[in-house]
Amino acid sequence: MPYNVDAIFQIAGIGIIVAMMHTVLKQMGKEEYAHWVTLIGFVVVLFMVVVLVQDLFQTIKNVFLFQS
């Protein structure tokens, strides 16, 4: 099962960008916006992880139930 690491790099990239935006907004005194950026970044990454876990469970189901 060859999985590429693109999803890991995407999640890491989103995390780095969100952290930078949070820091910049907090330094500017816009803490409320900084928290919103962090929350939105978390939700985006959460949806990405849910899709990956769904694919994993589908693959496991196909392997053990011998379905294609």
CNS distance restraints for C-alpha pairs under 8 A (distance, minus, plus):
assign (resid   5 and name CA) (resid   9 and name CA) 6.44 0.50 0.50
assign (resid   6 and name CA) (resid  10 and name CA) 6.08 0.50 0.50
assign (resid   7 and name CA) (resid  11 and name CA) 6.13 0.50 0.50
assign (resid   8 and name CA) (resid  12 and name CA) 6.12 0.50 0.50
assign (resid   9 and name CA) (resid  13 and name CA) 5.93 0.50 0.50
assign (resid  10 and name CA) (resid  14 and name CA) 6.13 0.50 0.50
assign (resid  11 and name CA) (resid  15 and name CA) 6.16 0.50 0.50
assign (resid  11 and name CA) (resid  45 and name CA) 6.21 0.50 0.50
assign (resid  12 and name CA) (resid  16 and name CA) 6.21 0.50 0.50
assign (resid  13 and name CA) (resid  17 and name CA) 6.14 0.50 0.50
assign (resid  14 and name CA) (resid  18 and name CA) 5.98 0.50 0.50
assign (resid  14 and name CA) (resid  41 and name CA) 6.90 0.50 0.50
assign (resid  14 and name CA) (resid  45 and name CA) 7.62 0.50 0.50
assign (resid  15 and name CA) (resid  19 and name CA) 6.03 0.50 0.50
assign (resid  15 and name CA) (resid  41 and name CA) 7.28 0.50 0.50
assign (resid  16 and name CA) (resid  20 and name CA) 6.19 0.50 0.50
assign (resid  17 and name CA) (resid  21 and name CA) 6.13 0.50 0.50
assign (resid  18 and name CA) (resid  22 and name CA) 5.95 0.50 0.50
assign (resid  18 and name CA) (resid  37 and name CA) 6.63 0.50 0.50
assign (resid  18 and name CA) (resid  38 and name CA) 6.07 0.50 0.50
assign (resid  18 and name CA) (resid  41 and name CA) 6.23 0.50 0.50
assign (resid  19 and name CA) (resid  23 and name CA) 6.17 0.50 0.50
assign (resid  19 and name CA) (resid  38 and name CA) 7.50 0.50 0.50
assign (resid  20 and name CA) (resid  24 and name CA) 6.18 0.50 0.50
assign (resid  21 and name CA) (resid  25 and name CA) 6.01 0.50 0.50
assign (resid  21 and name CA) (resid  34 and name CA) 7.05 0.50 0.50
assign (resid  21 and name CA) (resid  37 and name CA) 7.38 0.50 0.50
assign (resid  22 and name CA) (resid  26 and name CA) 5.99 0.50 0.50
assign (resid  22 and name CA) (resid  34 and name CA) 4.58 0.50 0.50
assign (resid  22 and name CA) (resid  35 and name CA) 7.10 0.50 0.50
assign (resid  22 and name CA) (resid  37 and name CA) 6.65 0.50 0.50
assign (resid  22 and name CA) (resid  38 and name CA) 6.64 0.50 0.50
assign (resid  23 and name CA) (resid  27 and name CA) 6.12 0.50 0.50
assign (resid  23 and name CA) (resid  34 and name CA) 7.46 0.50 0.50
assign (resid  24 and name CA) (resid  28 and name CA) 6.29 0.50 0.50
assign (resid  25 and name CA) (resid  29 and name CA) 6.40 0.50 0.50
assign (resid  25 and name CA) (resid  30 and name CA) 5.17 0.50 0.50
assign (resid  25 and name CA) (resid  31 and name CA) 6.36 0.50 0.50
assign (resid  25 and name CA) (resid  33 and name CA) 6.85 0.50 0.50
assign (resid  25 and name CA) (resid  34 and name CA) 5.34 0.50 0.50
assign (resid  26 and name CA) (resid  30 and name CA) 5.38 0.50 0.50
assign (resid  26 and name CA) (resid  31 and name CA) 4.85 0.50 0.50
assign (resid  26 and name CA) (resid  34 and name CA) 5.99 0.50 0.50
assign (resid  30 and name CA) (resid  34 and name CA) 6.31 0.50 0.50
assign (resid  31 and name CA) (resid  35 and name CA) 6.21 0.50 0.50
assign (resid  32 and name CA) (resid  36 and name CA) 6.37 0.50 0.50
assign (resid  33 and name CA) (resid  37 and name CA) 6.15 0.50 0.50
assign (resid  34 and name CA) (resid  38 and name CA) 6.30 0.50 0.50
assign (resid  35 and name CA) (resid  39 and name CA) 6.16 0.50 0.50
assign (resid  36 and name CA) (resid  40 and name CA) 6.08 0.50 0.50
assign (resid  37 and name CA) (resid  41 and name CA) 6.09 0.50 0.50
assign (resid  38 and name CA) (resid  42 and name CA) 6.13 0.50 0.50
assign (resid  39 and name CA) (resid  43 and name CA) 6.26 0.50 0.50
assign (resid  40 and name CA) (resid  44 and name CA) 6.24 0.50 0.50
assign (resid  41 and name CA) (resid  45 and name CA) 6.24 0.50 0.50
assign (resid  42 and name CA) (resid  46 and name CA) 5.99 0.50 0.50
assign (resid  43 and name CA) (resid  47 and name CA) 6.24 0.50 0.50
assign (resid  44 and name CA) (resid  48 and name CA) 6.40 0.50 0.50
assign (resid  45 and name CA) (resid  49 and name CA) 6.20 0.50 0.50
assign (resid  46 and name CA) (resid  50 and name CA) 6.14 0.50 0.50
assign (resid  47 and name CA) (resid  51 and name CA) 6.30 0.50 0.50
assign (resid  48 and name CA) (resid  52 and name CA) 6.38 0.50 0.50
assign (resid  49 and name CA) (resid  53 and name CA) 6.09 0.50 0.50
assign (resid  50 and name CA) (resid  54 and name CA) 6.05 0.50 0.50
assign (resid  51 and name CA) (resid  55 and name CA) 6.25 0.50 0.50
assign (resid  52 and name CA) (resid  56 and name CA) 6.21 0.50 0.50
assign (resid  53 and name CA) (resid  57 and name CA) 6.16 0.50 0.50
assign (resid  54 and name CA) (resid  58 and name CA) 6.16 0.50 0.50
assign (resid  55 and name CA) (resid  59 and name CA) 6.16 0.50 0.50
assign (resid  56 and name CA) (resid  60 and name CA) 6.22 0.50 0.50
assign (resid  57 and name CA) (resid  61 and name CA) 6.01 0.50 0.50
assign (resid  58 and name CA) (resid  62 and name CA) 6.12 0.50 0.50
assign (resid  59 and name CA) (resid  63 and name CA) 6.15 0.50 0.50
assign (resid  60 and name CA) (resid  64 and name CA) 6.20 0.50 0.50
assign (resid  61 and name CA) (resid  65 and name CA) 5.77 0.50 0.50
assign (resid  61 and name CA) (resid  66 and name CA) 7.85 0.50 0.50
assign (resid  61 and name CA) (resid  67 and name CA) 7.71 0.50 0.50
assign (resid  62 and name CA) (resid  66 and name CA) 5.36 0.50 0.50
assign (resid  62 and name CA) (resid  67 and name CA) 4.72 0.50 0.50
assign (resid  62 and name CA) (resid  68 and name CA) 6.04 0.50 0.50
assign (resid  63 and name CA) (resid  67 and name CA) 6.94 0.50 0.50
